Protein backbone atom coordinates (compact mmCIF):
# COMPACT_ATOMS: atom_id res chain seq x y z
CA UNK A 1 0.00 0.00 0.00
CA UNK A 2 2.92 2.35 -0.63
CA UNK A 3 3.08 2.47 -4.44
CA UNK A 4 -0.39 3.98 -4.93
CA UNK A 5 0.03 6.89 -2.52
CA UNK A 6 -0.50 10.40 -3.93
CA UNK A 7 2.83 12.19 -4.56
CA UNK A 8 2.08 14.88 -1.97
CA UNK A 9 1.67 12.28 0.78
CA UNK A 10 4.80 10.42 -0.30
CA UNK A 11 6.80 13.65 -0.25
CA UNK A 12 5.51 14.57 3.21
CA UNK A 13 6.35 11.11 4.56
CA UNK A 14 9.81 11.29 3.02
CA UNK A 15 10.52 14.60 4.76
CA UNK A 16 9.22 13.20 8.06
CA UNK A 17 11.48 10.19 7.68
CA UNK A 18 14.51 12.40 7.10
CA UNK A 19 13.57 14.38 10.20
CA UNK A 20 13.50 11.18 12.24
CA UNK A 21 16.82 9.96 10.83
CA UNK A 22 18.61 12.93 12.34
CA UNK A 23 18.64 10.80 15.51
CA UNK A 24 20.32 7.69 14.04
CA UNK A 25 23.80 7.11 12.58
CA UNK A 26 22.89 6.47 8.96
CA UNK A 27 24.42 6.80 5.54
CA UNK A 28 23.23 9.66 3.35
CA UNK A 29 20.94 7.46 1.27
CA UNK A 30 17.31 8.40 0.81
CA UNK A 31 14.92 6.31 2.92
CA UNK A 32 12.79 4.00 0.76
CA UNK A 33 9.10 3.75 1.66
CA UNK A 34 8.23 0.06 1.84
CA UNK A 35 4.85 -0.03 3.54
CA UNK A 36 2.17 2.41 4.60
CA UNK A 37 -0.53 0.89 6.72
CA UNK A 38 -0.65 1.33 10.49
CA UNK A 39 2.87 2.72 10.30
CA UNK A 40 5.00 4.14 7.54
CA UNK A 41 7.95 1.77 7.18
CA UNK A 42 11.13 2.77 5.33
CA UNK A 43 14.23 0.84 4.43
CA UNK A 44 17.30 2.75 5.50
CA UNK A 45 21.06 2.14 5.45
CA UNK A 46 22.94 2.38 8.74
CA UNK A 47 26.43 3.83 9.01
CA UNK A 48 27.93 0.31 8.90
CA UNK A 49 26.21 -0.44 5.58
CA UNK A 50 23.52 -2.68 7.06
CA UNK A 51 19.89 -2.23 6.13
CA UNK A 52 17.36 -1.41 8.87
CA UNK A 53 13.69 -0.44 9.05
CA UNK A 54 12.57 3.02 10.16
CA UNK A 55 9.03 3.07 11.49
CA UNK A 56 6.94 6.21 11.78
CA UNK A 57 4.16 5.17 14.12
CA UNK A 58 0.58 6.19 13.43
CA UNK A 59 -0.33 9.02 15.83
CA UNK A 60 -2.72 7.97 18.56
CA UNK A 61 -2.56 4.20 17.95
CA UNK A 62 -0.12 3.32 20.73
CA UNK A 63 1.26 5.58 23.44
CA UNK A 64 4.95 5.84 24.31
CA UNK A 65 4.80 3.22 27.07
CA UNK A 66 3.19 0.68 24.73
CA UNK A 67 5.71 1.39 21.97
CA UNK A 68 8.64 0.93 24.35
CA UNK A 69 7.03 -2.28 25.56
CA UNK A 70 6.82 -3.61 22.01
CA UNK A 71 10.54 -2.96 21.57
CA UNK A 72 11.33 -4.69 24.88
CA UNK A 73 9.33 -7.72 23.77
CA UNK A 74 11.09 -7.97 20.39
CA UNK A 75 14.49 -7.62 22.04
CA UNK A 76 13.67 -10.43 24.46
CA UNK A 77 12.53 -12.75 21.67
CA UNK A 78 15.63 -11.96 19.62
CA UNK A 79 17.80 -12.69 22.66
CA UNK A 80 16.09 -16.07 22.76
CA UNK A 81 17.26 -16.59 19.15
CA UNK A 82 13.85 -16.21 17.54
CA UNK A 83 14.23 -14.58 14.13
CA UNK A 84 12.49 -11.24 14.71
CA UNK A 85 13.57 -7.60 14.35
CA UNK A 86 15.41 -6.01 17.27
CA UNK A 87 15.69 -2.33 18.27
CA UNK A 88 18.52 -0.21 16.83
CA UNK A 89 19.44 2.58 19.27
CA UNK A 90 19.84 6.22 18.35
CA UNK A 91 23.18 8.02 18.47
CA UNK A 92 22.51 8.80 22.15
CA UNK A 93 21.37 5.23 22.94
CA UNK A 94 17.61 5.79 22.89
CA UNK A 95 15.23 3.22 21.40
CA UNK A 96 12.38 5.60 20.60
CA UNK A 97 12.15 9.27 19.62
CA UNK A 98 9.24 11.70 19.71
CA UNK A 99 8.69 13.83 16.61
CA UNK A 100 6.89 17.13 17.25
CA UNK A 101 3.72 18.09 15.43
CA UNK A 102 4.00 20.16 12.27
CA UNK A 103 1.65 21.31 9.50
CA UNK A 104 1.44 17.81 7.97
CA UNK A 105 1.67 15.54 11.02
CA UNK A 106 0.49 15.25 14.58
CA UNK A 107 3.07 14.43 17.24
CA UNK A 108 4.25 10.88 16.67
CA UNK A 109 7.02 8.46 17.57
CA UNK A 110 9.70 6.82 15.45
CA UNK A 111 12.03 3.90 15.96
CA UNK A 112 14.47 1.80 13.96
CA UNK A 113 14.62 -2.00 14.03
CA UNK A 114 16.97 -4.46 12.37
CA UNK A 115 16.26 -5.62 8.84
CA UNK A 116 14.93 -9.12 8.17
CA UNK A 117 16.33 -10.68 5.00
CA UNK A 118 13.89 -12.74 3.02
CA UNK A 119 10.44 -12.37 1.48
CA UNK A 120 6.86 -12.62 2.75
CA UNK A 121 5.21 -16.02 2.72
CA UNK A 122 2.56 -14.54 0.44
CA UNK A 123 -0.10 -11.88 -0.02
CA UNK A 124 -3.67 -12.11 1.22
CA UNK A 125 -6.07 -12.86 -1.61
CA UNK A 126 -3.37 -14.38 -3.84
CA UNK A 127 -2.84 -18.18 -3.93
CA UNK A 128 0.36 -19.37 -2.32
CA UNK A 129 3.12 -19.81 -4.90
CA UNK A 130 4.86 -22.80 -3.30
CA UNK A 131 4.10 -26.44 -4.08
CA UNK A 132 1.78 -28.27 -1.69
CA UNK A 133 4.75 -30.21 -0.31
CA UNK A 134 6.72 -27.00 0.28
CA UNK A 135 3.72 -25.35 1.94
CA UNK A 136 3.57 -28.18 4.47
CA UNK A 137 7.28 -27.77 5.22
CA UNK A 138 6.89 -24.03 5.68
CA UNK A 139 3.87 -24.26 7.97
CA UNK A 140 5.53 -26.90 10.07
CA UNK A 141 8.35 -24.40 10.59
CA UNK A 142 5.83 -21.64 11.30
CA UNK A 143 4.19 -23.82 13.95
CA UNK A 144 7.53 -24.54 15.62
CA UNK A 145 8.42 -20.85 15.63
CA UNK A 146 5.06 -19.81 17.10
CA UNK A 147 5.50 -22.36 19.89
CA UNK A 148 9.06 -21.15 20.50
CA UNK A 149 7.79 -17.58 20.69
CA UNK A 150 5.16 -18.58 23.27
CA UNK A 151 7.77 -20.50 25.27
CA UNK A 152 10.15 -17.55 25.28
CA UNK A 153 7.36 -15.18 26.27
CA UNK A 154 6.41 -17.37 29.22
CA UNK A 155 10.03 -17.54 30.39
CA UNK A 156 10.52 -13.77 30.12
CA UNK A 157 9.90 -11.30 32.94
CA UNK A 158 8.70 -8.03 31.32
CA UNK A 159 10.14 -4.81 32.75
CA UNK A 160 8.23 -2.53 35.06
CA UNK A 161 5.55 -0.44 33.30
CA UNK A 162 5.29 -2.97 30.48
CA UNK A 163 1.96 -2.41 28.73
CA UNK A 164 0.50 -3.96 25.62
CA UNK A 165 -3.11 -4.45 24.40
CA UNK A 166 -5.13 -7.44 25.57
CA UNK A 167 -6.78 -9.68 22.98
CA UNK A 168 -9.05 -11.09 25.68
CA UNK A 169 -12.84 -11.31 25.73
CA UNK A 170 -13.20 -7.53 26.02
CA UNK A 171 -10.52 -6.89 23.39
CA UNK A 172 -12.24 -9.21 20.92
CA UNK A 173 -15.98 -8.80 21.53
CA UNK A 174 -16.39 -6.28 24.37
CA UNK A 175 -17.97 -2.86 24.07
CA UNK A 176 -14.76 -1.39 22.63
CA UNK A 177 -12.87 -4.14 20.77
CA UNK A 178 -9.28 -3.40 19.84
CA UNK A 179 -10.08 -3.29 16.12
CA UNK A 180 -13.56 -1.77 16.32
CA UNK A 181 -17.21 -2.68 16.89
CA UNK A 182 -17.66 -5.19 14.07
CA UNK A 183 -21.42 -5.53 14.71
CA UNK A 184 -22.04 -1.80 14.76
CA UNK A 185 -19.95 -0.06 12.14
CA UNK A 186 -20.50 2.02 9.00
CA UNK A 187 -21.29 0.12 5.82
CA UNK A 188 -23.26 -2.76 7.34
CA UNK A 189 -26.75 -3.56 6.13
CA UNK A 190 -29.43 -3.85 8.79
CA UNK A 191 -29.62 -7.63 8.34
CA UNK A 192 -25.85 -8.03 8.62
CA UNK A 193 -25.74 -5.83 11.71
CA UNK A 194 -28.48 -7.91 13.34
CA UNK A 195 -26.75 -11.18 12.45
CA UNK A 196 -23.40 -9.97 13.79
CA UNK A 197 -25.02 -8.66 16.97
CA UNK A 198 -26.61 -12.05 17.60
CA UNK A 199 -23.33 -13.79 16.84
CA UNK A 200 -21.47 -11.51 19.25
CA UNK A 201 -23.83 -12.52 22.06
CA UNK A 202 -23.27 -16.20 21.35
CA UNK A 203 -19.51 -15.73 21.22
CA UNK A 204 -19.48 -13.96 24.59
CA UNK A 205 -21.12 -16.99 26.17
CA UNK A 206 -18.71 -19.34 24.41
CA UNK A 207 -15.64 -17.38 25.53
CA UNK A 208 -16.90 -17.27 29.10
CA UNK A 209 -16.84 -21.07 29.06
CA UNK A 210 -13.40 -21.07 27.42
CA UNK A 211 -11.98 -18.82 30.14
CA UNK A 212 -13.34 -21.18 32.79
CA UNK A 213 -11.29 -23.97 31.18
CA UNK A 214 -8.06 -22.06 31.80
CA UNK A 215 -7.13 -21.84 28.12
CA UNK A 216 -3.46 -21.01 27.42
CA UNK A 217 -3.07 -17.22 27.64
CA UNK A 218 -0.07 -14.92 27.53
CA UNK A 219 1.96 -12.72 25.21
CA UNK A 220 1.21 -13.30 21.51
CA UNK A 221 2.11 -11.73 18.18
CA UNK A 222 -1.59 -11.27 17.28
CA UNK A 223 -1.08 -10.58 13.56
CA UNK A 224 0.71 -13.55 11.98
CA UNK A 225 -0.74 -13.06 8.51
CA UNK A 226 1.21 -14.10 5.40
CA UNK A 227 2.77 -10.67 4.97
CA UNK A 228 4.25 -10.82 8.49
CA UNK A 229 5.78 -14.29 8.09
CA UNK A 230 9.05 -14.05 6.20
CA UNK A 231 10.86 -16.88 4.47
CA UNK A 232 14.61 -16.60 4.80
CA UNK A 233 16.72 -16.64 1.67
CA UNK A 234 17.30 -20.38 1.85
CA UNK A 235 13.70 -21.00 3.06
CA UNK A 236 15.03 -23.21 5.86
CA UNK A 237 13.68 -20.90 8.54
CA UNK A 238 10.95 -18.32 9.04
CA UNK A 239 10.99 -14.92 10.67
CA UNK A 240 8.17 -12.89 12.19
CA UNK A 241 7.89 -9.15 11.63
CA UNK A 242 5.45 -6.37 12.61
CA UNK A 243 4.77 -6.70 16.33
CA UNK A 244 2.59 -3.58 16.21
CA UNK A 245 -0.43 -5.44 17.62
CA UNK A 246 1.46 -7.84 19.91
CA UNK A 247 0.03 -8.14 23.38
CA UNK A 248 -1.70 -10.51 25.75
CA UNK A 249 -4.12 -13.03 24.33
CA UNK A 250 -5.18 -16.62 23.87
CA UNK A 251 -2.39 -18.62 22.25
CA UNK A 252 -4.93 -20.17 19.87
CA UNK A 253 -5.42 -16.67 18.42
CA UNK A 254 -1.92 -16.79 16.92
CA UNK A 255 -2.60 -20.18 15.35
CA UNK A 256 -5.98 -19.05 14.03
CA UNK A 257 -4.46 -15.93 12.49
CA UNK A 258 -1.74 -17.93 10.75
CA UNK A 259 -4.36 -20.26 9.25
CA UNK A 260 -7.34 -18.03 8.48
CA UNK A 261 -6.30 -16.53 5.13
CA UNK A 262 -5.13 -19.95 3.90
CA UNK A 263 -8.39 -21.82 4.42
CA UNK A 264 -9.25 -21.73 0.69
CA UNK A 265 -5.90 -23.13 -0.42
CA UNK A 266 -6.21 -26.57 -2.06
CA UNK A 267 -3.61 -27.90 0.37
CA UNK A 268 -5.28 -26.38 3.46
CA UNK A 269 -5.81 -29.68 5.32
CA UNK A 270 -2.08 -30.39 5.06
CA UNK A 271 -1.24 -26.78 5.97
CA UNK A 272 -3.26 -26.99 9.17
CA UNK A 273 -1.91 -30.42 10.04
CA UNK A 274 1.68 -29.26 9.51
CA UNK A 275 1.22 -26.09 11.58
CA UNK A 276 -0.29 -28.02 14.50
CA UNK A 277 2.34 -30.75 14.30
CA UNK A 278 5.13 -28.21 14.26
CA UNK A 279 3.65 -26.38 17.23
CA UNK A 280 3.21 -29.58 19.22
CA UNK A 281 6.85 -30.49 18.62
CA UNK A 282 7.81 -27.53 20.85
CA UNK A 283 4.82 -26.89 23.12
CA UNK A 284 1.83 -28.73 24.52
CA UNK A 285 -1.47 -28.37 22.68
CA UNK A 286 -4.22 -30.73 23.83
CA UNK A 287 -6.91 -32.20 21.60
CA UNK A 288 -9.55 -30.49 23.75
CA UNK A 289 -7.90 -27.11 23.13
CA UNK A 290 -7.52 -27.80 19.43
CA UNK A 291 -11.27 -28.37 19.14
CA UNK A 292 -11.65 -24.63 19.83
CA UNK A 293 -9.56 -23.60 16.81
CA UNK A 294 -12.60 -23.04 14.52
CA UNK A 295 -14.08 -20.73 17.17
CA UNK A 296 -10.93 -18.63 17.23
CA UNK A 297 -10.82 -18.49 13.45
CA UNK A 298 -14.29 -16.91 13.55
CA UNK A 299 -13.11 -14.45 16.21
CA UNK A 300 -10.09 -13.56 14.08
CA UNK A 301 -12.28 -13.12 11.01
CA UNK A 302 -14.60 -10.72 12.84
CA UNK A 303 -11.75 -8.41 13.80
CA UNK A 304 -11.18 -7.55 10.13
CA UNK A 305 -14.72 -6.18 9.82
CA UNK A 306 -14.16 -3.53 12.48
CA UNK A 307 -10.66 -2.80 11.22
CA UNK A 308 -11.78 -2.21 7.63
CA UNK A 309 -14.87 -0.22 8.58
CA UNK A 310 -12.65 2.35 10.29
CA UNK A 311 -10.52 2.72 7.13
CA UNK A 312 -12.90 3.63 4.27
CA UNK A 313 -9.98 5.10 2.31
CA UNK A 314 -8.64 1.62 1.56
CA UNK A 315 -9.26 0.63 -2.10
CA UNK A 316 -12.43 -1.44 -2.60
CA UNK A 317 -13.30 -1.07 1.10
CA UNK A 318 -17.05 -1.54 0.58
CA UNK A 319 -16.76 -4.77 -1.42
CA UNK A 320 -14.12 -6.12 0.95
CA UNK A 321 -16.32 -5.35 3.94
CA UNK A 322 -19.22 -7.24 2.38
CA UNK A 323 -16.94 -10.20 1.73
CA UNK A 324 -15.55 -10.19 5.28
CA UNK A 325 -19.07 -10.18 6.72
CA UNK A 326 -20.22 -13.01 4.47
CA UNK A 327 -17.15 -15.12 5.24
CA UNK A 328 -17.40 -14.57 8.98
CA UNK A 329 -21.08 -15.51 9.15
CA UNK A 330 -20.52 -18.56 6.95
CA UNK A 331 -17.67 -19.75 9.19
CA UNK A 332 -19.83 -19.20 12.28
CA UNK A 333 -22.64 -21.30 10.82
CA UNK A 334 -20.22 -24.19 10.44
CA UNK A 335 -19.27 -24.26 14.11
CA UNK A 336 -20.54 -27.36 15.89
CA UNK A 337 -21.60 -25.28 18.86
CA UNK A 338 -21.06 -21.65 19.76
CA UNK A 339 -22.76 -21.21 23.08
C-alpha positions as CSV (number, residue, x, y, z in Angstrom):
1,X,0.0,0.0,0.0
2,X,2.9,2.3,-0.6
3,X,3.1,2.5,-4.4
4,X,-0.4,4.0,-4.9
5,X,0.0,6.9,-2.5
6,X,-0.5,10.4,-3.9
7,X,2.8,12.2,-4.6
8,X,2.1,14.9,-2.0
9,X,1.7,12.3,0.8
10,X,4.8,10.4,-0.3
11,X,6.8,13.7,-0.2
12,X,5.5,14.6,3.2
13,X,6.3,11.1,4.6
14,X,9.8,11.3,3.0
15,X,10.5,14.6,4.8
16,X,9.2,13.2,8.1
17,X,11.5,10.2,7.7
18,X,14.5,12.4,7.1
19,X,13.6,14.4,10.2
20,X,13.5,11.2,12.2
21,X,16.8,10.0,10.8
22,X,18.6,12.9,12.3
23,X,18.6,10.8,15.5
24,X,20.3,7.7,14.0
25,X,23.8,7.1,12.6
26,X,22.9,6.5,9.0
27,X,24.4,6.8,5.5
28,X,23.2,9.7,3.4
29,X,20.9,7.5,1.3
30,X,17.3,8.4,0.8
31,X,14.9,6.3,2.9
32,X,12.8,4.0,0.8
33,X,9.1,3.8,1.7
34,X,8.2,0.1,1.8
35,X,4.8,0.0,3.5
36,X,2.2,2.4,4.6
37,X,-0.5,0.9,6.7
38,X,-0.7,1.3,10.5
39,X,2.9,2.7,10.3
40,X,5.0,4.1,7.5
41,X,8.0,1.8,7.2
42,X,11.1,2.8,5.3
43,X,14.2,0.8,4.4
44,X,17.3,2.8,5.5
45,X,21.1,2.1,5.4
46,X,22.9,2.4,8.7
47,X,26.4,3.8,9.0
48,X,27.9,0.3,8.9
49,X,26.2,-0.4,5.6
50,X,23.5,-2.7,7.1
51,X,19.9,-2.2,6.1
52,X,17.4,-1.4,8.9
53,X,13.7,-0.4,9.0
54,X,12.6,3.0,10.2
55,X,9.0,3.1,11.5
56,X,6.9,6.2,11.8
57,X,4.2,5.2,14.1
58,X,0.6,6.2,13.4
59,X,-0.3,9.0,15.8
60,X,-2.7,8.0,18.6
61,X,-2.6,4.2,17.9
62,X,-0.1,3.3,20.7
63,X,1.3,5.6,23.4
64,X,4.9,5.8,24.3
65,X,4.8,3.2,27.1
66,X,3.2,0.7,24.7
67,X,5.7,1.4,22.0
68,X,8.6,0.9,24.3
69,X,7.0,-2.3,25.6
70,X,6.8,-3.6,22.0
71,X,10.5,-3.0,21.6
72,X,11.3,-4.7,24.9
73,X,9.3,-7.7,23.8
74,X,11.1,-8.0,20.4
75,X,14.5,-7.6,22.0
76,X,13.7,-10.4,24.5
77,X,12.5,-12.8,21.7
78,X,15.6,-12.0,19.6
79,X,17.8,-12.7,22.7
80,X,16.1,-16.1,22.8
81,X,17.3,-16.6,19.2
82,X,13.9,-16.2,17.5
83,X,14.2,-14.6,14.1
84,X,12.5,-11.2,14.7
85,X,13.6,-7.6,14.3
86,X,15.4,-6.0,17.3
87,X,15.7,-2.3,18.3
88,X,18.5,-0.2,16.8
89,X,19.4,2.6,19.3
90,X,19.8,6.2,18.3
91,X,23.2,8.0,18.5
92,X,22.5,8.8,22.2
93,X,21.4,5.2,22.9
94,X,17.6,5.8,22.9
95,X,15.2,3.2,21.4
96,X,12.4,5.6,20.6
97,X,12.1,9.3,19.6
98,X,9.2,11.7,19.7
99,X,8.7,13.8,16.6
100,X,6.9,17.1,17.2
101,X,3.7,18.1,15.4
102,X,4.0,20.2,12.3
103,X,1.7,21.3,9.5
104,X,1.4,17.8,8.0
105,X,1.7,15.5,11.0
106,X,0.5,15.3,14.6
107,X,3.1,14.4,17.2
108,X,4.3,10.9,16.7
109,X,7.0,8.5,17.6
110,X,9.7,6.8,15.4
111,X,12.0,3.9,16.0
112,X,14.5,1.8,14.0
113,X,14.6,-2.0,14.0
114,X,17.0,-4.5,12.4
115,X,16.3,-5.6,8.8
116,X,14.9,-9.1,8.2
117,X,16.3,-10.7,5.0
118,X,13.9,-12.7,3.0
119,X,10.4,-12.4,1.5
120,X,6.9,-12.6,2.8
121,X,5.2,-16.0,2.7
122,X,2.6,-14.5,0.4
123,X,-0.1,-11.9,0.0
124,X,-3.7,-12.1,1.2
125,X,-6.1,-12.9,-1.6
126,X,-3.4,-14.4,-3.8
127,X,-2.8,-18.2,-3.9
128,X,0.4,-19.4,-2.3
129,X,3.1,-19.8,-4.9
130,X,4.9,-22.8,-3.3
131,X,4.1,-26.4,-4.1
132,X,1.8,-28.3,-1.7
133,X,4.7,-30.2,-0.3
134,X,6.7,-27.0,0.3
135,X,3.7,-25.4,1.9
136,X,3.6,-28.2,4.5
137,X,7.3,-27.8,5.2
138,X,6.9,-24.0,5.7
139,X,3.9,-24.3,8.0
140,X,5.5,-26.9,10.1
141,X,8.4,-24.4,10.6
142,X,5.8,-21.6,11.3
143,X,4.2,-23.8,14.0
144,X,7.5,-24.5,15.6
145,X,8.4,-20.8,15.6
146,X,5.1,-19.8,17.1
147,X,5.5,-22.4,19.9
148,X,9.1,-21.2,20.5
149,X,7.8,-17.6,20.7
150,X,5.2,-18.6,23.3
151,X,7.8,-20.5,25.3
152,X,10.1,-17.5,25.3
153,X,7.4,-15.2,26.3
154,X,6.4,-17.4,29.2
155,X,10.0,-17.5,30.4
156,X,10.5,-13.8,30.1
157,X,9.9,-11.3,32.9
158,X,8.7,-8.0,31.3
159,X,10.1,-4.8,32.8
160,X,8.2,-2.5,35.1
161,X,5.6,-0.4,33.3
162,X,5.3,-3.0,30.5
163,X,2.0,-2.4,28.7
164,X,0.5,-4.0,25.6
165,X,-3.1,-4.4,24.4
166,X,-5.1,-7.4,25.6
167,X,-6.8,-9.7,23.0
168,X,-9.1,-11.1,25.7
169,X,-12.8,-11.3,25.7
170,X,-13.2,-7.5,26.0
171,X,-10.5,-6.9,23.4
172,X,-12.2,-9.2,20.9
173,X,-16.0,-8.8,21.5
174,X,-16.4,-6.3,24.4
175,X,-18.0,-2.9,24.1
176,X,-14.8,-1.4,22.6
177,X,-12.9,-4.1,20.8
178,X,-9.3,-3.4,19.8
179,X,-10.1,-3.3,16.1
180,X,-13.6,-1.8,16.3
181,X,-17.2,-2.7,16.9
182,X,-17.7,-5.2,14.1
183,X,-21.4,-5.5,14.7
184,X,-22.0,-1.8,14.8
185,X,-20.0,-0.1,12.1
186,X,-20.5,2.0,9.0
187,X,-21.3,0.1,5.8
188,X,-23.3,-2.8,7.3
189,X,-26.7,-3.6,6.1
190,X,-29.4,-3.9,8.8
191,X,-29.6,-7.6,8.3
192,X,-25.8,-8.0,8.6
193,X,-25.7,-5.8,11.7
194,X,-28.5,-7.9,13.3
195,X,-26.7,-11.2,12.4
196,X,-23.4,-10.0,13.8
197,X,-25.0,-8.7,17.0
198,X,-26.6,-12.0,17.6
199,X,-23.3,-13.8,16.8
200,X,-21.5,-11.5,19.3
201,X,-23.8,-12.5,22.1
202,X,-23.3,-16.2,21.3
203,X,-19.5,-15.7,21.2
204,X,-19.5,-14.0,24.6
205,X,-21.1,-17.0,26.2
206,X,-18.7,-19.3,24.4
207,X,-15.6,-17.4,25.5
208,X,-16.9,-17.3,29.1
209,X,-16.8,-21.1,29.1
210,X,-13.4,-21.1,27.4
211,X,-12.0,-18.8,30.1
212,X,-13.3,-21.2,32.8
213,X,-11.3,-24.0,31.2
214,X,-8.1,-22.1,31.8
215,X,-7.1,-21.8,28.1
216,X,-3.5,-21.0,27.4
217,X,-3.1,-17.2,27.6
218,X,-0.1,-14.9,27.5
219,X,2.0,-12.7,25.2
220,X,1.2,-13.3,21.5
221,X,2.1,-11.7,18.2
222,X,-1.6,-11.3,17.3
223,X,-1.1,-10.6,13.6
224,X,0.7,-13.5,12.0
225,X,-0.7,-13.1,8.5
226,X,1.2,-14.1,5.4
227,X,2.8,-10.7,5.0
228,X,4.3,-10.8,8.5
229,X,5.8,-14.3,8.1
230,X,9.1,-14.0,6.2
231,X,10.9,-16.9,4.5
232,X,14.6,-16.6,4.8
233,X,16.7,-16.6,1.7
234,X,17.3,-20.4,1.9
235,X,13.7,-21.0,3.1
236,X,15.0,-23.2,5.9
237,X,13.7,-20.9,8.5
238,X,11.0,-18.3,9.0
239,X,11.0,-14.9,10.7
240,X,8.2,-12.9,12.2
241,X,7.9,-9.2,11.6
242,X,5.5,-6.4,12.6
243,X,4.8,-6.7,16.3
244,X,2.6,-3.6,16.2
245,X,-0.4,-5.4,17.6
246,X,1.5,-7.8,19.9
247,X,0.0,-8.1,23.4
248,X,-1.7,-10.5,25.8
249,X,-4.1,-13.0,24.3
250,X,-5.2,-16.6,23.9
251,X,-2.4,-18.6,22.2
252,X,-4.9,-20.2,19.9
253,X,-5.4,-16.7,18.4
254,X,-1.9,-16.8,16.9
255,X,-2.6,-20.2,15.3
256,X,-6.0,-19.1,14.0
257,X,-4.5,-15.9,12.5
258,X,-1.7,-17.9,10.7
259,X,-4.4,-20.3,9.3
260,X,-7.3,-18.0,8.5
261,X,-6.3,-16.5,5.1
262,X,-5.1,-19.9,3.9
263,X,-8.4,-21.8,4.4
264,X,-9.2,-21.7,0.7
265,X,-5.9,-23.1,-0.4
266,X,-6.2,-26.6,-2.1
267,X,-3.6,-27.9,0.4
268,X,-5.3,-26.4,3.5
269,X,-5.8,-29.7,5.3
270,X,-2.1,-30.4,5.1
271,X,-1.2,-26.8,6.0
272,X,-3.3,-27.0,9.2
273,X,-1.9,-30.4,10.0
274,X,1.7,-29.3,9.5
275,X,1.2,-26.1,11.6
276,X,-0.3,-28.0,14.5
277,X,2.3,-30.8,14.3
278,X,5.1,-28.2,14.3
279,X,3.6,-26.4,17.2
280,X,3.2,-29.6,19.2
281,X,6.9,-30.5,18.6
282,X,7.8,-27.5,20.9
283,X,4.8,-26.9,23.1
284,X,1.8,-28.7,24.5
285,X,-1.5,-28.4,22.7
286,X,-4.2,-30.7,23.8
287,X,-6.9,-32.2,21.6
288,X,-9.6,-30.5,23.7
289,X,-7.9,-27.1,23.1
290,X,-7.5,-27.8,19.4
291,X,-11.3,-28.4,19.1
292,X,-11.6,-24.6,19.8
293,X,-9.6,-23.6,16.8
294,X,-12.6,-23.0,14.5
295,X,-14.1,-20.7,17.2
296,X,-10.9,-18.6,17.2
297,X,-10.8,-18.5,13.4
298,X,-14.3,-16.9,13.6
299,X,-13.1,-14.5,16.2
300,X,-10.1,-13.6,14.1
301,X,-12.3,-13.1,11.0
302,X,-14.6,-10.7,12.8
303,X,-11.8,-8.4,13.8
304,X,-11.2,-7.5,10.1
305,X,-14.7,-6.2,9.8
306,X,-14.2,-3.5,12.5
307,X,-10.7,-2.8,11.2
308,X,-11.8,-2.2,7.6
309,X,-14.9,-0.2,8.6
310,X,-12.6,2.3,10.3
311,X,-10.5,2.7,7.1
312,X,-12.9,3.6,4.3
313,X,-10.0,5.1,2.3
314,X,-8.6,1.6,1.6
315,X,-9.3,0.6,-2.1
316,X,-12.4,-1.4,-2.6
317,X,-13.3,-1.1,1.1
318,X,-17.1,-1.5,0.6
319,X,-16.8,-4.8,-1.4
320,X,-14.1,-6.1,0.9
321,X,-16.3,-5.3,3.9
322,X,-19.2,-7.2,2.4
323,X,-16.9,-10.2,1.7
324,X,-15.5,-10.2,5.3
325,X,-19.1,-10.2,6.7
326,X,-20.2,-13.0,4.5
327,X,-17.2,-15.1,5.2
328,X,-17.4,-14.6,9.0
329,X,-21.1,-15.5,9.1
330,X,-20.5,-18.6,7.0
331,X,-17.7,-19.8,9.2
332,X,-19.8,-19.2,12.3
333,X,-22.6,-21.3,10.8
334,X,-20.2,-24.2,10.4
335,X,-19.3,-24.3,14.1
336,X,-20.5,-27.4,15.9
337,X,-21.6,-25.3,18.9
338,X,-21.1,-21.6,19.8
339,X,-22.8,-21.2,23.1
